[in-house]
Amino acid sequence: MMGGTCLGGIGGVGPALAFLGSVGLAGVAALLYAARQSGRAAPAETVGGAPSDTARAILRERFARGEIDRAEYEERRTALSGAGPHWP
């Protein structure tokens, strides 16, 4: 018999298993973090406090689908541009 234990002792398999286990856990944690971050929406970009182009694009789409009429479209477009009266 060699005098060492199966999973412990200096030069045994224990330190290698502990290292591989910690690397595996770190890998799983990194994958979970990446999966969570990929599901989050990007923040809306603003320039000088003005709404992003996304709001204008949605407004144009609603007008094109006929959900809002020209008067409402013009009113909302003016409000989004920062000119004229603002909505509360």
PDB file of N, CA, C and O in Angstrom:
ATOM      1  N   MET A   1       0.840  -1.171   0.000  1.00  0.00           N
ATOM      2  CA  MET A   1       0.000   0.000   0.000  1.00  0.00           C
ATOM      3  C   MET A   1       0.889   1.241   0.000  1.00  0.00           C
ATOM      4  O   MET A   1       1.982   1.214   0.567  1.00  0.00           O
ATOM      5  N   MET A   2       0.443   2.314  -0.620  1.00  0.00           N
ATOM      6  CA  MET A   2       1.264   3.488  -0.783  1.00  0.00           C
ATOM      7  C   MET A   2       1.150   4.465   0.373  1.00  0.00           C
ATOM      8  O   MET A   2       1.988   5.360   0.483  1.00  0.00           O
ATOM      9  N   GLY A   3       0.181   4.341   1.215  1.00  0.00           N
ATOM     10  CA  GLY A   3       0.079   5.177   2.398  1.00  0.00           C
ATOM     11  C   GLY A   3      -0.786   6.412   2.233  1.00  0.00           C
ATOM     12  O   GLY A   3      -1.003   7.108   3.225  1.00  0.00           O
ATOM     13  N   GLY A   4      -1.283   6.726   1.080  1.00  0.00           N
ATOM     14  CA  GLY A   4      -2.126   7.902   0.866  1.00  0.00           C
ATOM     15  C   GLY A   4      -3.600   7.518   0.862  1.00  0.00           C
ATOM     16  O   GLY A   4      -3.946   6.343   0.747  1.00  0.00           O
ATOM     17  N   THR A   5      -4.450   8.507   0.986  1.00  0.00           N
ATOM     18  CA  THR A   5      -5.882   8.238   0.902  1.00  0.00           C
ATOM     19  C   THR A   5      -6.332   8.409  -0.536  1.00  0.00           C
ATOM     20  O   THR A   5      -5.623   8.977  -1.366  1.00  0.00           O
ATOM     21  N   CYS A   6      -7.497   7.918  -0.807  1.00  0.00           N
ATOM     22  CA  CYS A   6      -7.988   7.931  -2.187  1.00  0.00           C
ATOM     23  C   CYS A   6      -8.230   9.342  -2.706  1.00  0.00           C
ATOM     24  O   CYS A   6      -7.831   9.659  -3.827  1.00  0.00           O
ATOM     25  N   LEU A   7      -8.879  10.195  -1.912  1.00  0.00           N
ATOM     26  CA  LEU A   7      -9.239  11.534  -2.398  1.00  0.00           C
ATOM     27  C   LEU A   7      -8.523  12.661  -1.669  1.00  0.00           C
ATOM     28  O   LEU A   7      -8.809  13.825  -1.949  1.00  0.00           O
ATOM     29  N   GLY A   8      -7.639  12.387  -0.779  1.00  0.00           N
ATOM     30  CA  GLY A   8      -7.016  13.455  -0.019  1.00  0.00           C
ATOM     31  C   GLY A   8      -5.524  13.315   0.024  1.00  0.00           C
ATOM     32  O   GLY A   8      -4.942  12.459  -0.642  1.00  0.00           O
ATOM     33  N   GLY A   9      -4.915  14.153   0.806  1.00  0.00           N
ATOM     34  CA  GLY A   9      -3.476  14.096   0.960  1.00  0.00           C
ATOM     35  C   GLY A   9      -2.758  14.893  -0.101  1.00  0.00           C
ATOM     36  O   GLY A   9      -3.336  15.278  -1.117  1.00  0.00           O
ATOM     37  N   ILE A  10      -1.502  15.130   0.152  1.00  0.00           N
ATOM     38  CA  ILE A  10      -0.684  15.895  -0.788  1.00  0.00           C
ATOM     39  C   ILE A  10      -0.435  15.044  -2.027  1.00  0.00           C
ATOM     40  O   ILE A  10      -0.023  13.889  -1.917  1.00  0.00           O
ATOM     41  N   GLY A  11      -0.676  15.588  -3.156  1.00  0.00           N
ATOM     42  CA  GLY A  11      -0.466  14.892  -4.408  1.00  0.00           C
ATOM     43  C   GLY A  11      -1.585  13.948  -4.777  1.00  0.00           C
ATOM     44  O   GLY A  11      -1.472  13.211  -5.756  1.00  0.00           O
ATOM     45  N   GLY A  12      -2.663  13.954  -4.018  1.00  0.00           N
ATOM     46  CA  GLY A  12      -3.786  13.070  -4.318  1.00  0.00           C
ATOM     47  C   GLY A  12      -4.704  13.671  -5.373  1.00  0.00           C
ATOM     48  O   GLY A  12      -4.380  14.671  -6.013  1.00  0.00           O
ATOM     49  N   VAL A  13      -5.839  13.042  -5.532  1.00  0.00           N
ATOM     50  CA  VAL A  13      -6.818  13.473  -6.516  1.00  0.00           C
ATOM     51  C   VAL A  13      -7.707  14.591  -5.970  1.00  0.00           C
ATOM     52  O   VAL A  13      -8.340  15.307  -6.746  1.00  0.00           O
ATOM     53  N   GLY A  14      -7.761  14.750  -4.665  1.00  0.00           N
ATOM     54  CA  GLY A  14      -8.640  15.725  -4.025  1.00  0.00           C
ATOM     55  C   GLY A  14      -8.471  17.146  -4.506  1.00  0.00           C
ATOM     56  O   GLY A  14      -9.460  17.781  -4.872  1.00  0.00           O
ATOM     57  N   PRO A  15      -7.243  17.680  -4.522  1.00  0.00           N
ATOM     58  CA  PRO A  15      -7.076  19.058  -4.985  1.00  0.00           C
ATOM     59  C   PRO A  15      -7.505  19.249  -6.446  1.00  0.00           C
ATOM     60  O   PRO A  15      -8.058  20.292  -6.797  1.00  0.00           O
ATOM     61  N   ALA A  16      -7.259  18.273  -7.274  1.00  0.00           N
ATOM     62  CA  ALA A  16      -7.654  18.375  -8.679  1.00  0.00           C
ATOM     63  C   ALA A  16      -9.170  18.388  -8.806  1.00  0.00           C
ATOM     64  O   ALA A  16      -9.723  19.160  -9.590  1.00  0.00           O
ATOM     65  N   LEU A  17      -9.845  17.537  -8.039  1.00  0.00           N
ATOM     66  CA  LEU A  17     -11.307  17.517  -8.074  1.00  0.00           C
ATOM     67  C   LEU A  17     -11.897  18.829  -7.546  1.00  0.00           C
ATOM     68  O   LEU A  17     -12.880  19.333  -8.088  1.00  0.00           O
ATOM     69  N   ALA A  18     -11.304  19.368  -6.505  1.00  0.00           N
ATOM     70  CA  ALA A  18     -11.785  20.642  -5.964  1.00  0.00           C
ATOM     71  C   ALA A  18     -11.620  21.757  -6.989  1.00  0.00           C
ATOM     72  O   ALA A  18     -12.516  22.584  -7.158  1.00  0.00           O
ATOM     73  N   PHE A  19     -10.483  21.783  -7.671  1.00  0.00           N
ATOM     74  CA  PHE A  19     -10.248  22.800  -8.689  1.00  0.00           C
ATOM     75  C   PHE A  19     -11.230  22.665  -9.846  1.00  0.00           C
ATOM     76  O   PHE A  19     -11.815  23.657 -10.281  1.00  0.00           O
ATOM     77  N   LEU A  20     -11.411  21.457 -10.343  1.00  0.00           N
ATOM     78  CA  LEU A  20     -12.340  21.245 -11.455  1.00  0.00           C
ATOM     79  C   LEU A  20     -13.777  21.573 -11.044  1.00  0.00           C
ATOM     80  O   LEU A  20     -14.544  22.106 -11.846  1.00  0.00           O
ATOM     81  N   GLY A  21     -14.138  21.261  -9.815  1.00  0.00           N
ATOM     82  CA  GLY A  21     -15.481  21.602  -9.325  1.00  0.00           C
ATOM     83  C   GLY A  21     -15.702  23.103  -9.267  1.00  0.00           C
ATOM     84  O   GLY A  21     -16.765  23.592  -9.648  1.00  0.00           O
ATOM     85  N   SER A  22     -14.686  23.849  -8.785  1.00  0.00           N
ATOM     86  CA  SER A  22     -14.839  25.303  -8.705  1.00  0.00           C
ATOM     87  C   SER A  22     -14.877  25.930 -10.096  1.00  0.00           C
ATOM     88  O   SER A  22     -15.609  26.895 -10.318  1.00  0.00           O
ATOM     89  N   VAL A  23     -14.093  25.391 -11.037  1.00  0.00           N
ATOM     90  CA  VAL A  23     -14.136  25.891 -12.410  1.00  0.00           C
ATOM     91  C   VAL A  23     -15.515  25.614 -13.016  1.00  0.00           C
ATOM     92  O   VAL A  23     -16.067  26.462 -13.717  1.00  0.00           O
ATOM     93  N   GLY A  24     -16.061  24.446 -12.750  1.00  0.00           N
ATOM     94  CA  GLY A  24     -17.395  24.107 -13.253  1.00  0.00           C
ATOM     95  C   GLY A  24     -18.472  25.021 -12.699  1.00  0.00           C
ATOM     96  O   GLY A  24     -19.350  25.473 -13.434  1.00  0.00           O
ATOM     97  N   LEU A  25     -18.405  25.294 -11.396  1.00  0.00           N
ATOM     98  CA  LEU A  25     -19.386  26.201 -10.780  1.00  0.00           C
ATOM     99  C   LEU A  25     -19.256  27.613 -11.342  1.00  0.00           C
ATOM    100  O   LEU A  25     -20.258  28.285 -11.586  1.00  0.00           O
ATOM    101  N   ALA A  26     -18.032  28.052 -11.545  1.00  0.00           N
ATOM    102  CA  ALA A  26     -17.835  29.389 -12.117  1.00  0.00           C
ATOM    103  C   ALA A  26     -18.393  29.438 -13.540  1.00  0.00           C
ATOM    104  O   ALA A  26     -18.967  30.449 -13.944  1.00  0.00           O
ATOM    105  N   GLY A  27     -18.231  28.377 -14.286  1.00  0.00           N
ATOM    106  CA  GLY A  27     -18.772  28.326 -15.646  1.00  0.00           C
ATOM    107  C   GLY A  27     -20.282  28.385 -15.666  1.00  0.00           C
ATOM    108  O   GLY A  27     -20.875  29.093 -16.480  1.00  0.00           O
ATOM    109  N   VAL A  28     -20.907  27.637 -14.767  1.00  0.00           N
ATOM    110  CA  VAL A  28     -22.374  27.643 -14.679  1.00  0.00           C
ATOM    111  C   VAL A  28     -22.862  29.030 -14.275  1.00  0.00           C
ATOM    112  O   VAL A  28     -23.844  29.531 -14.823  1.00  0.00           O
ATOM    113  N   ALA A  29     -22.178  29.648 -13.317  1.00  0.00           N
ATOM    114  CA  ALA A  29     -22.569  30.992 -12.883  1.00  0.00           C
ATOM    115  C   ALA A  29     -22.440  31.990 -14.036  1.00  0.00           C
ATOM    116  O   ALA A  29     -23.299  32.857 -14.201  1.00  0.00           O
ATOM    117  N   ALA A  30     -21.381  31.876 -14.827  1.00  0.00           N
ATOM    118  CA  ALA A  30     -21.201  32.782 -15.963  1.00  0.00           C
ATOM    119  C   ALA A  30     -22.294  32.586 -17.007  1.00  0.00           C
ATOM    120  O   ALA A  30     -22.789  33.558 -17.577  1.00  0.00           O
ATOM    121  N   LEU A  31     -22.671  31.341 -17.260  1.00  0.00           N
ATOM    122  CA  LEU A  31     -23.752  31.074 -18.219  1.00  0.00           C
ATOM    123  C   LEU A  31     -25.088  31.635 -17.727  1.00  0.00           C
ATOM    124  O   LEU A  31     -25.846  32.211 -18.506  1.00  0.00           O
ATOM    125  N   LEU A  32     -25.371  31.467 -16.445  1.00  0.00           N
ATOM    126  CA  LEU A  32     -26.623  32.008 -15.894  1.00  0.00           C
ATOM    127  C   LEU A  32     -26.639  33.534 -15.967  1.00  0.00           C
ATOM    128  O   LEU A  32     -27.663  34.133 -16.295  1.00  0.00           O
ATOM    129  N   TYR A  33     -25.516  34.153 -15.663  1.00  0.00           N
ATOM    130  CA  TYR A  33     -25.427  35.611 -15.743  1.00  0.00           C
ATOM    131  C   TYR A  33     -25.650  36.095 -17.179  1.00  0.00           C
ATOM    132  O   TYR A  33     -26.391  37.051 -17.408  1.00  0.00           O
ATOM    133  N   ALA A  34     -25.006  35.431 -18.139  1.00  0.00           N
ATOM    134  CA  ALA A  34     -25.156  35.816 -19.541  1.00  0.00           C
ATOM    135  C   ALA A  34     -26.593  35.632 -20.013  1.00  0.00           C
ATOM    136  O   ALA A  34     -27.106  36.455 -20.771  1.00  0.00           O
ATOM    137  N   ALA A  35     -27.241  34.567 -19.574  1.00  0.00           N
ATOM    138  CA  ALA A  35     -28.630  34.323 -19.968  1.00  0.00           C
ATOM    139  C   ALA A  35     -29.544  35.403 -19.407  1.00  0.00           C
ATOM    140  O   ALA A  35     -30.463  35.854 -20.090  1.00  0.00           O
ATOM    141  N   ARG A  36     -29.301  35.816 -18.181  1.00  0.00           N
ATOM    142  CA  ARG A  36     -30.121  36.881 -17.579  1.00  0.00           C
ATOM    143  C   ARG A  36     -29.922  38.203 -18.282  1.00  0.00           C
ATOM    144  O   ARG A  36     -30.886  38.928 -18.528  1.00  0.00           O
ATOM    145  N   GLN A  37     -28.684  38.527 -18.608  1.00  0.00           N
ATOM    146  CA  GLN A  37     -28.394  39.805 -19.247  1.00  0.00           C
ATOM    147  C   GLN A  37     -28.955  39.868 -20.663  1.00  0.00           C
ATOM    148  O   GLN A  37     -29.366  40.938 -21.112  1.00  0.00           O
ATOM    149  N   SER A  38     -28.981  38.757 -21.364  1.00  0.00           N
ATOM    150  CA  SER A  38     -29.473  38.770 -22.740  1.00  0.00           C
ATOM    151  C   SER A  38     -30.977  38.979 -22.802  1.00  0.00           C
ATOM    152  O   SER A  38     -31.488  39.423 -23.830  1.00  0.00           O
ATOM    153  N   GLY A  39     -31.691  38.675 -21.742  1.00  0.00           N
ATOM    154  CA  GLY A  39     -33.132  38.837 -21.719  1.00  0.00           C
ATOM    155  C   GLY A  39     -33.591  40.232 -21.352  1.00  0.00           C
ATOM    156  O   GLY A  39     -34.779  40.539 -21.452  1.00  0.00           O
ATOM    157  N   ARG A  40     -32.680  41.074 -20.934  1.00  0.00           N
ATOM    158  CA  ARG A  40     -33.061  42.431 -20.523  1.00  0.00           C
ATOM    159  C   ARG A  40     -33.143  43.352 -21.727  1.00  0.00           C
ATOM    160  O   ARG A  40     -32.362  43.236 -22.672  1.00  0.00           O
ATOM    161  N   ALA A  41     -34.093  44.261 -21.676  1.00  0.00           N
ATOM    162  CA  ALA A  41     -34.259  45.229 -22.761  1.00  0.00           C
ATOM    163  C   ALA A  41     -33.203  46.320 -22.628  1.00  0.00           C
ATOM    164  O   ALA A  41     -32.824  46.707 -21.523  1.00  0.00           O
ATOM    165  N   ALA A  42     -32.751  46.791 -23.734  1.00  0.00           N
ATOM    166  CA  ALA A  42     -31.791  47.889 -23.737  1.00  0.00           C
ATOM    167  C   ALA A  42     -32.512  49.170 -23.337  1.00  0.00           C
ATOM    168  O   ALA A  42     -33.664  49.367 -23.723  1.00  0.00           O
ATOM    169  N   PRO A  43     -31.870  50.033 -22.583  1.00  0.00           N
ATOM    170  CA  PRO A  43     -32.513  51.287 -22.200  1.00  0.00           C
ATOM    171  C   PRO A  43     -32.757  52.168 -23.411  1.00  0.00           C
ATOM    172  O   PRO A  43     -31.979  52.172 -24.365  1.00  0.00           O
ATOM    173  N   ALA A  44     -33.847  52.912 -23.357  1.00  0.00           N
ATOM    174  CA  ALA A  44     -34.169  53.830 -24.452  1.00  0.00           C
ATOM    175  C   ALA A  44     -33.143  54.949 -24.480  1.00  0.00           C
ATOM    176  O   ALA A  44     -32.805  55.519 -23.442  1.00  0.00           O
ATOM    177  N   GLU A  45     -32.657  55.256 -25.649  1.00  0.00           N
ATOM    178  CA  GLU A  45     -31.667  56.313 -25.776  1.00  0.00           C
ATOM    179  C   GLU A  45     -32.373  57.662 -25.844  1.00  0.00           C
ATOM    180  O   GLU A  45     -33.422  57.802 -26.472  1.00  0.00           O
ATOM    181  N   THR A  46     -31.791  58.624 -25.204  1.00  0.00           N
ATOM    182  CA  THR A  46     -32.330  59.974 -25.259  1.00  0.00           C
ATOM    183  C   THR A  46     -31.197  60.927 -25.613  1.00  0.00           C
ATOM    184  O   THR A  46     -30.034  60.683 -25.294  1.00  0.00           O
ATOM    185  N   VAL A  47     -31.558  62.002 -26.270  1.00  0.00           N
ATOM    186  CA  VAL A  47     -30.592  63.028 -26.613  1.00  0.00           C
ATOM    187  C   VAL A  47     -31.114  64.328 -26.045  1.00  0.00           C
ATOM    188  O   VAL A  47     -32.109  64.865 -26.530  1.00  0.00           O
ATOM    189  N   GLY A  48     -30.464  64.831 -25.036  1.00  0.00           N
ATOM    190  CA  GLY A  48     -30.886  66.089 -24.427  1.00  0.00           C
ATOM    191  C   GLY A  48     -32.281  66.020 -23.835  1.00  0.00           C
ATOM    192  O   GLY A  48     -32.987  67.028 -23.823  1.00  0.00           O
ATOM    193  N   GLY A  49     -32.697  64.870 -23.347  1.00  0.00           N
ATOM    194  CA  GLY A  49     -34.002  64.719 -22.740  1.00  0.00           C
ATOM    195  C   GLY A  49     -35.116  64.441 -23.730  1.00  0.00           C
ATOM    196  O   GLY A  49     -36.257  64.235 -23.315  1.00  0.00           O
ATOM    197  N   ALA A  50     -34.828  64.429 -25.031  1.00  0.00           N
ATOM    198  CA  ALA A  50     -35.850  64.150 -26.045  1.00  0.00           C
ATOM    199  C   ALA A  50     -36.090  62.648 -26.127  1.00  0.00           C
ATOM    200  O   ALA A  50     -35.161  61.868 -25.919  1.00  0.00           O
ATOM    201  N   PRO A  51     -37.312  62.227 -26.426  1.00  0.00           N
ATOM    202  CA  PRO A  51     -37.583  60.798 -26.552  1.00  0.00           C
ATOM    203  C   PRO A  51     -36.786  60.192 -27.701  1.00  0.00           C
ATOM    204  O   PRO A  51     -36.369  60.888 -28.627  1.00  0.00           O
ATOM    205  N   SER A  52     -36.590  58.913 -27.620  1.00  0.00           N
ATOM    206  CA  SER A  52     -35.811  58.232 -28.656  1.00  0.00           C
ATOM    207  C   SER A  52     -36.622  58.117 -29.941  1.00  0.00           C
ATOM    208  O   SER A  52     -37.818  58.407 -29.973  1.00  0.00           O
ATOM    209  N   ASP A  53     -35.948  57.691 -30.982  1.00  0.00           N
ATOM    210  CA  ASP A  53     -36.614  57.480 -32.268  1.00  0.00           C
ATOM    211  C   ASP A  53     -37.608  56.328 -32.197  1.00  0.00           C
ATOM    212  O   ASP A  53     -38.481  56.211 -33.057  1.00  0.00           O
ATOM    213  N   THR A  54     -37.485  55.482 -31.185  1.00  0.00           N
ATOM    214  CA  THR A  54     -38.405  54.361 -31.033  1.00  0.00           C
ATOM    215  C   THR A  54     -39.836  54.856 -30.849  1.00  0.00           C
ATOM    216  O   THR A  54     -40.765  54.297 -31.430  1.00  0.00           O
ATOM    217  N   ALA A  55     -40.016  55.892 -30.051  1.00  0.00           N
ATOM    218  CA  ALA A  55     -41.361  56.433 -29.824  1.00  0.00           C
ATOM    219  C   ALA A  55     -41.952  56.985 -31.116  1.00  0.00           C
ATOM    220  O   ALA A  55     -43.138  56.804 -31.395  1.00  0.00           O
ATOM    221  N   ARG A  56     -41.125  57.650 -31.890  1.00  0.00           N
ATOM    222  CA  ARG A  56     -41.605  58.195 -33.168  1.00  0.00           C
ATOM    223  C   ARG A  56     -41.951  57.069 -34.146  1.00  0.00           C
ATOM    224  O   ARG A  56     -42.926  57.166 -34.892  1.00  0.00           O
ATOM    225  N   ALA A  57     -41.156  56.010 -34.138  1.00  0.00           N
ATOM    226  CA  ALA A  57     -41.420  54.875 -35.022  1.00  0.00           C
ATOM    227  C   ALA A  57     -42.742  54.201 -34.652  1.00  0.00           C
ATOM    228  O   ALA A  57     -43.516  53.826 -35.533  1.00  0.00           O
ATOM    229  N   ILE A  58     -42.997  54.049 -33.369  1.00  0.00           N
ATOM    230  CA  ILE A  58     -44.266  53.452 -32.927  1.00  0.00           C
ATOM    231  C   ILE A  58     -45.423  54.335 -33.339  1.00  0.00           C
ATOM    232  O   ILE A  58     -46.458  53.838 -33.784  1.00  0.00           O
ATOM    233  N   LEU A  59     -45.259  55.651 -33.195  1.00  0.00           N
ATOM    234  CA  LEU A  59     -46.303  56.587 -33.589  1.00  0.00           C
ATOM    235  C   LEU A  59     -46.599  56.475 -35.083  1.00  0.00           C
ATOM    236  O   LEU A  59     -47.761  56.443 -35.489  1.00  0.00           O
ATOM    237  N   ARG A  60     -45.546  56.417 -35.900  1.00  0.00           N
ATOM    238  CA  ARG A  60     -45.747  56.265 -37.343  1.00  0.00           C
ATOM    239  C   ARG A  60     -46.459  54.960 -37.684  1.00  0.00           C
ATOM    240  O   ARG A  60     -47.324  54.931 -38.558  1.00  0.00           O
ATOM    241  N   GLU A  61     -46.093  53.877 -36.989  1.00  0.00           N
ATOM    242  CA  GLU A  61     -46.739  52.582 -37.229  1.00  0.00           C
ATOM    243  C   GLU A  61     -48.220  52.626 -36.863  1.00  0.00           C
ATOM    244  O   GLU A  61     -49.056  52.091 -37.592  1.00  0.00           O
ATOM    245  N   ARG A  62     -48.547  53.261 -35.738  1.00  0.00           N
ATOM    246  CA  ARG A  62     -49.950  53.351 -35.330  1.00  0.00           C
ATOM    247  C   ARG A  62     -50.759  54.167 -36.341  1.00  0.00           C
ATOM    248  O   ARG A  62     -51.907  53.837 -36.642  1.00  0.00           O
ATOM    249  N   PHE A  63     -50.150  55.231 -36.860  1.00  0.00           N
ATOM    250  CA  PHE A  63     -50.833  56.037 -37.865  1.00  0.00           C
ATOM    251  C   PHE A  63     -51.015  55.229 -39.150  1.00  0.00           C
ATOM    252  O   PHE A  63     -52.078  55.274 -39.769  1.00  0.00           O
ATOM    253  N   ALA A  64     -49.989  54.500 -39.546  1.00  0.00           N
ATOM    254  CA  ALA A  64     -50.061  53.697 -40.767  1.00  0.00           C
ATOM    255  C   ALA A  64     -51.107  52.584 -40.656  1.00  0.00           C
ATOM    256  O   ALA A  64     -51.746  52.238 -41.649  1.00  0.00           O
ATOM    257  N   ARG A  65     -51.285  52.027 -39.467  1.00  0.00           N
ATOM    258  CA  ARG A  65     -52.291  50.971 -39.280  1.00  0.00           C
ATOM    259  C   ARG A  65     -53.700  51.532 -39.135  1.00  0.00           C
ATOM    260  O   ARG A  65     -54.672  50.776 -39.139  1.00  0.00           O
ATOM    261  N   GLY A  66     -53.819  52.853 -39.006  1.00  0.00           N
ATOM    262  CA  GLY A  66     -55.133  53.464 -38.865  1.00  0.00           C
ATOM    263  C   GLY A  66     -55.643  53.493 -37.435  1.00  0.00           C
ATOM    264  O   GLY A  66     -56.827  53.742 -37.207  1.00  0.00           O
ATOM    265  N   GLU A  67     -54.771  53.244 -36.471  1.00  0.00           N
ATOM    266  CA  GLU A  67     -55.183  53.265 -35.067  1.00  0.00           C
ATOM    267  C   GLU A  67     -55.441  54.683 -34.577  1.00  0.00           C
ATOM    268  O   GLU A  67     -56.253  54.890 -33.676  1.00  0.00           O
ATOM    269  N   ILE A  68     -54.754  55.662 -35.167  1.00  0.00           N
ATOM    270  CA  ILE A  68     -54.955  57.062 -34.812  1.00  0.00           C
ATOM    271  C   ILE A  68     -55.133  57.864 -36.096  1.00  0.00           C
ATOM    272  O   ILE A  68     -54.634  57.487 -37.156  1.00  0.00           O
ATOM    273  N   ASP A  69     -55.867  58.993 -35.978  1.00  0.00           N
ATOM    274  CA  ASP A  69     -56.088  59.819 -37.167  1.00  0.00           C
ATOM    275  C   ASP A  69     -54.965  60.859 -37.305  1.00  0.00           C
ATOM    276  O   ASP A  69     -54.073  60.949 -36.462  1.00  0.00           O
ATOM    277  N   ARG A  70     -55.035  61.639 -38.390  1.00  0.00           N
ATOM    278  CA  ARG A  70     -53.967  62.594 -38.678  1.00  0.00           C
ATOM    279  C   ARG A  70     -53.829  63.639 -37.575  1.00  0.00           C
ATOM    280  O   ARG A  70     -52.710  63.998 -37.208  1.00  0.00           O
ATOM    281  N   ALA A  71     -54.938  64.130 -37.043  1.00  0.00           N
ATOM    282  CA  ALA A  71     -54.873  65.156 -36.009  1.00  0.00           C
ATOM    283  C   ALA A  71     -54.152  64.629 -34.761  1.00  0.00           C
ATOM    284  O   ALA A  71     -53.297  65.313 -34.198  1.00  0.00           O
ATOM    285  N   GLU A  72     -54.495  63.431 -34.343  1.00  0.00           N
ATOM    286  CA  GLU A  72     -53.845  62.857 -33.167  1.00  0.00           C
ATOM    287  C   GLU A  72     -52.366  62.573 -33.460  1.00  0.00           C
ATOM    288  O   GLU A  72     -51.505  62.782 -32.605  1.00  0.00           O
ATOM    289  N   TYR A  73     -52.085  62.100 -34.666  1.00  0.00           N
ATOM    290  CA  TYR A  73     -50.701  61.848 -35.060  1.00  0.00           C
ATOM    291  C   TYR A  73     -49.878  63.131 -34.974  1.00  0.00           C
ATOM    292  O   TYR A  73     -48.787  63.141 -34.402  1.00  0.00           O
ATOM    293  N   GLU A  74     -50.410  64.219 -35.549  1.00  0.00           N
ATOM    294  CA  GLU A  74     -49.680  65.496 -35.549  1.00  0.00           C
ATOM    295  C   GLU A  74     -49.485  66.012 -34.125  1.00  0.00           C
ATOM    296  O   GLU A  74     -48.415  66.518 -33.785  1.00  0.00           O
ATOM    297  N   GLU A  75     -50.522  65.884 -33.293  1.00  0.00           N
ATOM    298  CA  GLU A  75     -50.428  66.351 -31.909  1.00  0.00           C
ATOM    299  C   GLU A  75     -49.348  65.588 -31.150  1.00  0.00           C
ATOM    300  O   GLU A  75     -48.531  66.188 -30.452  1.00  0.00           O
ATOM    301  N   ARG A  76     -49.348  64.282 -31.289  1.00  0.00           N
ATOM    302  CA  ARG A  76     -48.360  63.460 -30.570  1.00  0.00           C
ATOM    303  C   ARG A  76     -46.950  63.659 -31.133  1.00  0.00           C
ATOM    304  O   ARG A  76     -45.974  63.652 -30.383  1.00  0.00           O
ATOM    305  N   ARG A  77     -46.846  63.834 -32.439  1.00  0.00           N
ATOM    306  CA  ARG A  77     -45.538  64.063 -33.048  1.00  0.00           C
ATOM    307  C   ARG A  77     -44.961  65.382 -32.547  1.00  0.00           C
ATOM    308  O   ARG A  77     -43.767  65.475 -32.262  1.00  0.00           O
ATOM    309  N   THR A  78     -45.816  66.406 -32.441  1.00  0.00           N
ATOM    310  CA  THR A  78     -45.372  67.697 -31.921  1.00  0.00           C
ATOM    311  C   THR A  78     -44.914  67.555 -30.476  1.00  0.00           C
ATOM    312  O   THR A  78     -43.892  68.118 -30.083  1.00  0.00           O
ATOM    313  N   ALA A  79     -45.678  66.797 -29.685  1.00  0.00           N
ATOM    314  CA  ALA A  79     -45.301  66.607 -28.281  1.00  0.00           C
ATOM    315  C   ALA A  79     -43.975  65.857 -28.162  1.00  0.00           C
ATOM    316  O   ALA A  79     -43.165  66.164 -27.288  1.00  0.00           O
ATOM    317  N   LEU A  80     -43.752  64.885 -29.030  1.00  0.00           N
ATOM    318  CA  LEU A  80     -42.500  64.120 -28.989  1.00  0.00           C
ATOM    319  C   LEU A  80     -41.308  64.968 -29.429  1.00  0.00           C
ATOM    320  O   LEU A  80     -40.185  64.737 -28.981  1.00  0.00           O
ATOM    321  N   SER A  81     -41.541  65.930 -30.288  1.00  0.00           N
ATOM    322  CA  SER A  81     -40.436  66.758 -30.764  1.00  0.00           C
ATOM    323  C   SER A  81     -40.024  67.793 -29.730  1.00  0.00           C
ATOM    324  O   SER A  81     -38.973  68.420 -29.864  1.00  0.00           O
ATOM    325  N   GLY A  82     -40.834  67.975 -28.711  1.00  0.00           N
ATOM    326  CA  GLY A  82     -40.498  68.933 -27.654  1.00  0.00           C
ATOM    327  C   GLY A  82     -41.060  70.304 -27.899  1.00  0.00           C
ATOM    328  O   GLY A  82     -40.884  71.189 -27.062  1.00  0.00           O
ATOM    329  N   ALA A  83     -41.729  70.520 -29.011  1.00  0.00           N
ATOM    330  CA  ALA A  83     -42.316  71.835 -29.309  1.00  0.00           C
ATOM    331  C   ALA A  83     -43.788  71.807 -28.914  1.00  0.00           C
ATOM    332  O   ALA A  83     -44.428  70.755 -28.939  1.00  0.00           O
ATOM    333  N   GLY A  84     -44.301  72.932 -28.561  1.00  0.00           N
ATOM    334  CA  GLY A  84     -45.726  73.043 -28.254  1.00  0.00           C
ATOM    335  C   GLY A  84     -46.060  72.512 -26.866  1.00  0.00           C
ATOM    336  O   GLY A  84     -45.166  72.255 -26.059  1.00  0.00           O
ATOM    337  N   PRO A  85     -47.353  72.348 -26.594  1.00  0.00           N
ATOM    338  CA  PRO A  85     -47.780  71.926 -25.251  1.00  0.00           C
ATOM    339  C   PRO A  85     -47.347  70.485 -24.981  1.00  0.00           C
ATOM    340  O   PRO A  85     -47.300  69.653 -25.886  1.00  0.00           O
ATOM    341  N   HIS A  86     -47.035  70.214 -23.725  1.00  0.00           N
ATOM    342  CA  HIS A  86     -46.599  68.879 -23.310  1.00  0.00           C
ATOM    343  C   HIS A  86     -47.722  68.168 -22.591  1.00  0.00           C
ATOM    344  O   HIS A  86     -48.574  68.791 -21.958  1.00  0.00           O
ATOM    345  N   TRP A  87     -47.708  66.873 -22.697  1.00  0.00           N
ATOM    346  CA  TRP A  87     -48.682  66.079 -21.952  1.00  0.00           C
ATOM    347  C   TRP A  87     -48.263  66.003 -20.506  1.00  0.00           C
ATOM    348  O   TRP A  87     -47.073  66.031 -20.191  1.00  0.00           O
ATOM    349  N   PRO A  88     -49.236  65.907 -19.633  1.00  0.00           N
ATOM    350  CA  PRO A  88     -48.890  65.811 -18.206  1.00  0.00           C
ATOM    351  C   PRO A  88     -48.193  64.529 -17.881  1.00  0.00           C
ATOM    352  O   PRO A  88     -47.837  64.295 -16.726  1.00  0.00           O
TER     353      PRO A  88
END
